[in-house]
Amino acid sequence: MGLIEDARDVAREFEISSAAVNKGVKEFIRQMDEGLQETGKSLSQIPTYVTAVPNGTEKGVYLAVDLGGTNFRVCSIKLNGDTTFSLTQSKVAIPRELMVAKTSQELFSFLAKQIESFLKTHHNDHFEEYHQRRKAGEPVTDDHFFKLGFTFSFPVHQIGINKGYLIRWTKGFDIADAIGKDVCGLLQAEIDALHLPVKVAALVNDTVGTLMARSYTSPGKTGTLLGAIFGTGTNGAYVEKLHKVIKLQKMEEQGGYDDSTGNMIVNTEWGSFDNQMSVLPNTPYDDELDKESNNPGIQMFEKRVSGMFLGEVLRRAILGMIKDGRTELFKDESSGTNDIHSTCTIAEDSPLYRQWGIDTSFLSIAHEDQSQGYRITRQALSKDLGVDAASSEDAEAIKIMVEAIGKRSARLSAVAIGAVIISTGNLTLTAGDAVDDEQKAVLEEEMVDIGVDGSLVEYYPGFEQYIREALREIEEIGAKGEKRIRIGIAKDGSGVGAALIALVVGERERE
């Protein structure tokens, strides 16, 4: 059997049939419902206490801050009321010593000082007017304060729109005395110590922010149903009927929320869908990746979908072929006819031999390579992976496997998207379904709007097309339903989205 057929055999291991897609959707819906009823399930289904989405007509200036890792970002967003906005921002690195400070006060004081500096630079008139009113003893109302959305990308137990207790630090932070404390309260205390005209209005998850950002900027009359991230990681947040969030009533400690909309945005944390592996596809390469990861048995959906893991799946598939004495990948037999008539060699320190050695960008390059003899892929093999003088057949074999891994990721992404659409009843039959699709466009109010962000969905070749192909195969959606699904990029959920959540909270408080 030849090399190309060997590669196709490997590629077939990553195929997901229509039947498997439909089975996955049904199980995803079951796990969604389970997560809405009680905590501790595969799908966390976390209530966010955000109960409305913007429609693009909102106006005003709102603040957002983003502590997502080693940088701290401060933004102000001016909403123009016509689905457009302008953004001003600054970013500063967190000093290493503050990431491991003895007290949380040291870190949060630093963050508050960055907010103060930003206000003095970009909103000095407002800042000075507020302080003059204070000095003169004049009354200061809620309208004198900026509402701020706080994107805090660490595990928290959220019990209200602006209240959440830190569960643990990640990403190199380690400040023991912050564990178990309300992070919004910690930031507000330091803001108040500096007498800044700022109120922390909302604790924000960046996926929820993606949903909000898309809902503000999306065309048409319908609000956005789902915000989804398909990048280094993957997650989704969607608009759920409040009465279905049954566990909210069971929670011992919870903050207040506005129930007038009848809705609540739920953060699925769908990276952990089907950790028990009842329906997710599996290969020896997935098994090896999981066993050698830092969280075996956890985030099993994410390990098959997100950009962080696709390169590692490919690396293990390539190594499997290299170690299999029966295949000819990167062997002299197949490389003797390459352009430069030299034998293929793999450097001893090749990233192929190192965990996480292949970046997902390599998959994008190989996937879209249409050059003669797959010259671009062969160059990338040499430059990025230390594989010199690979043949065009070698490159074609890699491309076949890459396409299969990327397609599997997209089809699994469609399982999550499809399940949310079906579960929420957003494709139920309406009068417009009687309209002939060939003669008249789908009515605007029947569109289901999805906001997406992340490098995979934005840059990976054909990712959305693969998603749509799988959506058409889902029984409850079909070709007709897929036409009603609008997918649009929603940028900057942690900035614009966070500011919009602060806006929605402020609007509800005023009503």
C-alpha positions, 0 to 999 in steps of 0.5 A: 500500500502506498503512502497516500493510501496510508495517510487516507487510512489515518484520515479515516480515523478522524471522520465523523458520520452524519449519524455520529453528529446527530447522536452528539447533538442529542447527548449535548442537549441532554447534558445541557439540561442536566447542567441547568438542573444541578451543579457538578455536571459535565456541562457547568451551565453557569448562570451569569446574572446577565438577563438582557442583550443589547440591540445596537441602539444603546448610547453612552460611554462605558469602561472595561478592564481585562485581567486575563493573564500577564497584561491588564487592559483598560478600555473606554467604549463610546457607543454611538447608538447605530450598532457602531462604537469607538474604542480607546484603550491602554495596556500594561504588563503586570509586574511579576512580583505583583503576580505572587504578591503577599496580599491581594491589596497590592495587586488590586491597588496597582490595577486601580492606579492604572484605571486612574491613569487612564481616566486622567489621560482620556477622560480628564474633564469628567475626572476633574468635574467629579473631584470638584463636586466632591470638594465643594460638597455638592451631591454626587449621583449615580450618573457621575460614575462610569459603569465598568465591566470587569473581565476576570479570566480566572475560575470564580464562583459567581453569585451575582452580576458583580460578585464572584469569589476567586476559586483558584489562580492560574497563569502564573498568579499565586496570591493566597489571601485572595482565594475565596474573596469577592474579586469585584469587591477587592477592585472596588475597594481600591477604586474607592480608596483613590476616589475614582468615579467608577463603579464595578457593575459587572463581572464578565466572562469573555465568552459572554462578552462575545455574545454581547459584542455581536448582539450590539453590532449584528445586522437585523432585528433579532438579538444574538442567541449564542456567543462562541469561541473557537480559538486556543480554547473553545466555549459558548454562552447563550440566551436561555429561558430563565425558568429552565435555569432550575439550579438558580433556585437551589443555590444557597447564596445568590445575588439579585437579578432582573427577571423581567426579561424572562431570560438569562445568559448561561455560560456553558463551559462546553470544553468539558462536554462529554468528559465521560466519552459517551459520544465523542470520537476517539483515536489513539492520538487523542488517547495519548494526548489526554494521558500526557496532558496536565488534566487527563480526563478533563476538557475532552471536547476542547481537546478535539476542537480547540486550536491549542490541541490540533497541532498536538493531535497531528504531531502524534498522528505523524509520529505514528506513521513514522514509527510504523515501519510499513509506511513510507512517510519521510523515508528515502524511498519516497523522497528520492524523487524530490526537487533537489534530489536529496534524501529526506532527513528529520533533525534530531531536535525536530519539534516533531519529537517534542510535546506541543511541537506543532503550532496550529498555524502549520495546519492552516498552511498545509490545509490551504496549500495549492502550490505545485508539488505542495512546495509551501507545505514542504517549506513549512516542514523544513522551517518549522519542523526540521524535516528537510527535503520532504517529497511532494508525496510526503507533503500531500500525505500531511495535507490529507491528515491535516484536512481530516483533523481540521474538519473533525474540529469544525464538525464537533463545533457544529454539534455544540452550535446545533444543540444550542439552537435546537434546545432553545427552540430558535428554529421552530416552524413559523409562517415564513417557512412557507416562503419559497427559498428560491424566490424570496430571501429568508425573512429577517426576523427568522434569522438565528444570529451567532457571534463567534471569535477565535483564530480557528473560526476566523483564519482556519481555511474552510472552518465555517463551511465545514460547520455549515455542512454538518449543520445541514446534516442535523435532522432538526436543522437540515438545509432549510434551517441552516440557511436561517443561521447567520454566523458573524465575527464578534471581536473583543468580547473582553473589552467591548462585550464587558462594557456592554454588560456594564451598560445592560446592568446600568439600564436595568438599575435605572428602570 
